[in-house]
Amino acid sequence: MRQYILPILFVFALFLVACSDQQTSNETADEKKDEAANQKEDANEVEEQQETKEEQSQETVKNEEIEEVEEPLYQVEAETSSIIPLDKNVGTNENVVLLTIDDVPENNAIKMAETLKEHDASAIFFVNGHFINTDEGAEKLKKIHEMGFPIGNHTYSHPDLTTISEEEQTEEIVSVSDRVEEIIGERPKFFRAPHGKNTEHSKEVVKEEGMALMNWTYGYDYFKPYMNAEKLKQAMITGEGPEAGVDYSLLKPGANLLMHDREWTSEALGDIIEGLREEGYEMVNPNLIQTPGN
């Protein structure tokens, strides 16, 4: 009988060892599963933290953008259309000039916008509605706006407002603001009447539309003798246009300078900017000019 006991004990021992190994294996597998689950939870937690940080970062950028919106420093003087400080006591630079470009966007507006960017200068681009009725015109306007330039209203068909009915005046002005908003998502903040001729009615419409009304101090590129880049450059930098009947300088602090979407003006623009700077003038940012909306 004893001869059978040892083999049985041996087999039983082997069975216990096998069970122990199996239990150890199961425990190891369970531990690995738990470890994997913990790692996944840690990874999810890290991902959630990263998403939270990104959201906070985006919110910070939005807040900074809001904080970077600058308060107006200048206003348009009603009688002369000069650009003057809102409060001279705050140290605002008075030696500024405003660049404006009318009759856009025809053939040269994009090039003029690029020149302004190259020279770190700004300008108001006054739009004629009939130029932005096509897809090509709309794309030009959109590009000018995306480059950071304010858009002004210069009526739909460039009429003499004093010769048309009040209903026509309203349509000439409001239709342009509607179309500009359709293209760039915002309405013009500035208005300039063709030929500088307003009526009491047009002034009221402009006020209702929340636009700042302005004419100009001087401009020469629509006079035939100055349809030449070199002669125009000298006239705009000095403020003198003898061949247009102006034999004295109109350049002064706050001057509102009129230019047009013309080839000779586009060619002279860079030199005009640098020449005015050499005369001690800064190109004012139109976004710093007070309008009824700000």
DARA-V726134 format. One record per helix or strand of 3 or more residues. SS is the DSSP state (@ for helix, = for strand). FROM is the first residue (numbers start at 1). LEN is the number of residues. If there is no record, write none. Layout:
<<SS;FROM;LEN> <SS;FROM;LEN>>
This chain:
<<@;2;66> <=;74;3> <=;83;3> <@;88;3> <=;96;9> <@;109;10> <=;124;4> <@;129;3> <@;135;12> <=;151;3> <@;161;3> <@;166;19> <@;194;3> <@;200;9> <@;224;3> <@;229;10> <@;242;3> <=;256;5> <@;263;16> <@;286;3>>
